[in-house]
Amino acid sequence: MMKSDDKKVANITPFGLRLQPDLKRRVEEAARASGNSLNAEIAMRLEASFAKDDSRQGTDDQVNALRSEVDELREDVRGLRSIVNLIIEVETKS
């Protein structure tokens, strides 16, 4: 997926990449199966890995926000228990 500010592929400086033979074979097979060039397949997979990282970070942020909310709710429950215990104590003395 090219963004408007991306360079045209012909203008991008080539980048040499060494891959283990088995990994290269797997990427080549995946590229053939998806109708992509080897370069396009590698770039697509790298982009997907960054999207997963971004998504994971968003999820981590949501989990942390929920943990904070749970901690606040626990404090509220502790306070309510104290109030209920005081009410019970007052009623049993009456």
C-alpha contacts under 8 A as a table, 3 or more apart, distances in Angstrom:
res1	aa1	res2	aa2	distance
2	M	6	D	6.03
3	K	6	D	5.24
7	K	11	N	6.34
7	K	12	I	6.52
8	K	11	N	5.46
8	K	12	I	6.79
9	V	12	I	5.33
19	L	23	L	6.27
19	L	24	K	5.64
20	Q	23	L	5.35
20	Q	24	K	6.14
21	P	24	K	5.08
21	P	25	R	6.11
22	D	25	R	5.13
22	D	26	R	6.29
23	L	26	R	5.07
23	L	27	V	6.20
24	K	27	V	5.13
24	K	28	E	6.05
25	R	28	E	5.05
25	R	29	E	6.12
26	R	29	E	5.10
26	R	30	A	6.17
27	V	30	A	5.02
27	V	31	A	6.03
27	V	38	L	7.00
27	V	41	E	7.17
27	V	42	I	7.30
28	E	31	A	5.01
28	E	32	R	6.19
28	E	38	L	5.93
29	E	32	R	5.16
29	E	33	A	6.13
30	A	33	A	5.04
30	A	34	S	6.15
30	A	41	E	7.40
31	A	34	S	5.24
31	A	35	G	5.83
31	A	36	N	4.74
31	A	37	S	5.83
31	A	38	L	5.65
31	A	40	A	7.79
31	A	41	E	5.39
32	R	35	G	5.01
32	R	36	N	6.16
32	R	37	S	7.39
33	A	36	N	7.77
36	N	39	N	7.89
36	N	40	A	5.75
36	N	41	E	5.77
37	S	40	A	5.08
37	S	41	E	6.12
38	L	41	E	5.18
38	L	42	I	6.24
39	N	42	I	5.24
39	N	43	A	6.11
40	A	43	A	5.09
40	A	44	M	5.93
41	E	44	M	5.12
41	E	45	R	6.15
42	I	45	R	5.21
42	I	46	L	6.16
43	A	46	L	5.12
43	A	47	E	6.13
44	M	47	E	5.16
44	M	48	A	6.18
45	R	48	A	5.00
45	R	49	S	6.24
46	L	49	S	5.11
46	L	50	F	6.46
47	E	50	F	5.23
47	E	51	A	6.27
48	A	51	A	4.99
48	A	52	K	6.25
49	S	52	K	5.11
49	S	53	D	6.32
50	F	53	D	4.93
50	F	54	D	6.15
51	A	54	D	5.04
51	A	55	S	6.05
52	K	55	S	4.97
52	K	56	R	5.92
53	D	56	R	4.99
53	D	57	Q	6.14
54	D	57	Q	5.12
54	D	58	G	6.32
55	S	58	G	5.08
55	S	59	T	6.22
56	R	59	T	4.96
56	R	60	D	6.08
57	Q	60	D	4.95
57	Q	61	D	6.19
58	G	61	D	5.10
58	G	62	Q	6.30
59	T	62	Q	5.02
59	T	63	V	6.13
60	D	63	V	5.06
60	D	64	N	6.15
61	D	64	N	5.15
61	D	65	A	6.20
62	Q	65	A	5.07
62	Q	66	L	6.17
63	V	66	L	5.07
63	V	67	R	6.13
64	N	67	R	5.01
64	N	68	S	6.29
65	A	68	S	5.18
65	A	69	E	6.30
66	L	69	E	4.95
66	L	70	V	6.11
67	R	70	V	5.06
67	R	71	D	6.18
68	S	71	D	5.09
68	S	72	E	6.30
69	E	72	E	5.08
69	E	73	L	6.20
70	V	73	L	4.98
70	V	74	R	6.12
71	D	74	R	5.09
71	D	75	E	6.41
72	E	75	E	5.15
72	E	76	D	6.31
73	L	76	D	4.92
73	L	77	V	6.15
74	R	77	V	5.07
74	R	78	R	6.21
75	E	78	R	5.07
75	E	79	G	6.26
76	D	79	G	5.11
76	D	80	L	6.19
77	V	80	L	4.98
77	V	81	R	6.06
78	R	81	R	5.11
78	R	82	S	6.32
79	G	82	S	5.15
79	G	83	I	6.40
80	L	83	I	5.04
80	L	84	V	6.13
81	R	84	V	5.04
81	R	85	N	6.04
82	S	85	N	5.11
82	S	86	L	6.21
83	I	86	L	5.09
83	I	87	I	6.22
84	V	87	I	5.06
84	V	88	I	6.14
85	N	88	I	5.07
85	N	89	E	6.04
86	L	89	E	4.97
86	L	90	V	6.12
87	I	90	V	5.15
87	I	91	E	6.10
88	I	91	E	5.13
88	I	92	T	6.08
89	E	92	T	5.29
89	E	93	K	6.38
90	V	93	K	5.28
90	V	94	S	6.44
91	E	94	S	5.21
